[in-house]
Amino acid sequence: MLTPAEFVRSYLDLGEKKADAPALRLLILGVLAGFLVGCGACVSNTATFAIENPSAARIVSGLLFPFNLFIITMMGAELFTGNNLIAMDVFAGRVPLRGMLRNWLLVYSGNLLGGLALALCMSLAGQMDLGGGALAVHAVKVAANKCALPFGKALLLGVFCNILVCIAVMCGSCAKSVPGRAVGAYLPISFFVICGFEHCVANMYYIPAGLFMKAQAGAAAAQAGVDLAGLSWKGFFLFNLLPVTLGNILGGLLVAGLLWYAYGEKKARVAA
């Protein structure tokens, strides 16, 4: 098992490779990661739509959703939130700021495409017709609730989410066995799901899934007391994705900064 200092040294090498990777490769691997995270969100919705107890629903989601990060790391896919740790390379002077931002932009775009594509396919395939359309109503409810979050609350929930995601990346990477990597990546993700923190890539499935089903299940959701006022593509991008993404970045920078401060080689040049 790697120590935290060994993890920082190994990730610095990995961060350089991520920053220099070809654009098309980053985009494709970003689509793959967005699809895999979307699968976790799809499973979560499907498994919990008929559970009325909110605590039980959170626990079930927390047990099922986290497997996506382990699969992402095993397949070498590119996840925007985990790649926030490339900031350590910027602090170390090994990657220029523009190199990190290039990686983030390409991977984020790929993650978005993967989540959108999965949500669209699930709506067209009738996957959300389960329970006589109850799953579709649940998807609309989840999406509407996320779009109704106040900006500050969505931002803060995003910060805490990516603190745990980056810890999951670290714990999974420190293990040298496949079971160890699975457990290390699993537990922090389970924590953020059960706590209800906000993950921008997961929301790239959750909210579009509700938007694609709004025409079919919106009336039933409204009758069930769901406020649909904020559920729109504008609401998705401006009222959820923007603050959650900013919060995720802040959380990732916090973890990267703490790891670099505690375990980085201080003789390394710090980038301006």
Secondary structure by P-SEA (a helix, b strand, c coil): cccaaaaaaaaaaaaaaaaaccaaaaaaaaaaaaaaaaaaaaaaaaaccccccaaaaaaaaaacccaaaaaaaaaccccccccccaaaaaaaccccaaaaaaaaaaaaaaaaaaaaaaaaaaaaacccccccaaaaaaaaaaaaaaaaccaaaaaaaaaaaaaaaaaaaaaaaacccaaaaaaaacaaaaaaaaaccccccccccaaaaaaaaccccaaaaaaaccccccccccccccccaaaaaaaaaaaaaaaaaaaaaccccccccccc
